[in-house]
């Protein structure tokens, strides 16, 4: 009976993990990744678009991002948007925009590790809130007679196991990002 609640919770946890992965991807490291720039809002055609909607974004080597707009007429808007809404200095080179990713100093690395830790902790808090909601639903089911007491405690154990598994995944993602940031 409670299995469906756990399945729904697992889906919520997967969404939280996907969100964390996207957020960690936006944190700057010394290695170039498309996620560093793909969500930058660019104003063109009298609207706002994310960069990934306007151009192909590629990484060449570990330090270079190239942006190739599908419509060359928006090249200047893209260049201006990246310059104004990111810490990068884009350079227009023919049909491409190039962004060299500078190395981070020790202070910047520590700051980015701190941001990654905050994002990971926010995800854990969100997951705990979801778990508490499901636990309350399970307790209500038991009070209404829809669930036996043994099943309630089994559900509690299953909830904790699920929570532990996802906390482990979060810790692994955080550790990998921290290693990535601190690697020179």
N, C-alpha and C positions, 0 to 999 in steps of 0.2 A: 504493500500500500504506500509506504513512504518512499519506495524506490523511484517513483515518478518525481517526487520532490527533489531527491538527490540528483536525478538526471538533469532536471531544470537548473539546479545549483551548479552542476558541472558545466553546463552551457554558459552560465553567467561567469564562472571562473575562467573559461576559455576566452570569453570576450575581454575580461580584465587582463589576461595574459597578452592577448593581441594588442590591446591598448598600451600596455607597458612596453612591449617590444617596439611599437611605433614611437613611443616617447623616448625610449633609450636610443633609438636610431637617430633621433634628432640632436642628441648631445654630441658636441664636437669632439673628435679625437684627432690624432695626428694623421689618421688615414682617411682618405676621401670616401664618402658614400653618397649615393643619390638622395637619401633621406635628409641630408643636411640642407637641401635646397628645394626639394620637390613640392613642398607645401607653401612656399612663399607666394603671397598674393600679388598678382600683377594686374595693373589697371590698363586695359586696352579694349577697344571696341565699345567704349562707354560702359564697361562692366568690369567686375573683378573675377579673375581666374587664378587657379593654382598653377604654378609653373609647369607641373606635370601634364596639365591640359593643353599647354601651348607649345611644348618642345620635347624633344628626345634628350634625356639626361644620361650621360655616360661617364664612367670613371676610367681614366687611363693611368695605370700605375697606382701608386699609393697616395699621390699628392695632387692629382689634377682631375677636376670635374669639367666636362665639356657639355655645353647646352646648345642644341641645334634646333632653332625654332622651325616649326612646320610652315609658318607664314613669315617670310623675311621682313615684311613691313612692320612687324612688332618687335624687331630686334632692339631698338632703342628703349622701348617700354620695359622689356625684359631686363636689359642691362641696368636701367635706372631702378627698377624694382628690387633686383638682387642687391644693388649697391646700398639702397636706402633701408631695406628690411632684413639685412643679414650682416654679420661681421666681415663679410668677404668683399674683395675688390675685383669685380669681374673685368675682363679685358675682351673687347670685341676684336675678333681676328677673322676677317672675311665673313663666311657664313656661320661661324661658330662664336660662342662666348666661352672664354676659358676662365676658370677659377683655380688658382694655385692655393692649396691648403697649407698654411704655415705651420711649423712645429709649435707645440704648446710649451710654455715655460712651466716650472714646477708649481707656481701659484695657480695658474690656470688649470692644471691637471687636478689639483686638490679641490678646486671649486667645482669642476665638472663631476668629480667623484661624489662630492657632497650632493649635487643635484640628482645624480643617479640614485643615491641612497634615499633621497626624499621621494622620488618617483616610485621606487620599490616599496617604501613604507606606505605611501598613499594607496598603492594597489592592495597591500596586505590588509589595510584598514577597511577598504571597500569590500574585500572578500569576507572579512570577519562580520561586517554588517549583514551581508547576504546570508552567512551561516546562521547568525542569530535569528534572523527572520524565519528561516526554515526550521530551526529548533523550536521556535515558538509555535509554528504551525503543527509540528509533530506533537508537542505537548497538548495543544488544543484537540488534536485527533484522539489522543489518549483520554482526555477528559470527557469527550463526547462518546467514548466507547467504541470508536472506529479503529482503535489500535490497542493491542495488549501491552501491558507494562514491560514484558520481556522484549517485545518488538521496539518499544520506545528506547530502551537502553541499547539495543542492537543498532538502532538508527543513530543514536548518539555516538556510538563507537565508529560507525560508518562515516558519519559527518566529520569526526575528528581525523580519521584516516584520509579522507578526501582533502581536508584542509592541510594536513601535513604534507601530502603529495604536492599540492599546488604551492605551498610555502617553499618547498624544496626547489621547485621549478623557478620560482621567483628569485631565490637565493643564487641559483646557478646562473640565471640571466644577469643578475646584478654583478656577480663575481666576474663573469666573462666581460661585461662592459667595463668594470673597474680595471681589469687587466689590460683591456684594449686602450683605455685612456692613459694608463700609466706607462705603457710601452713607448719607448722613445724611438 
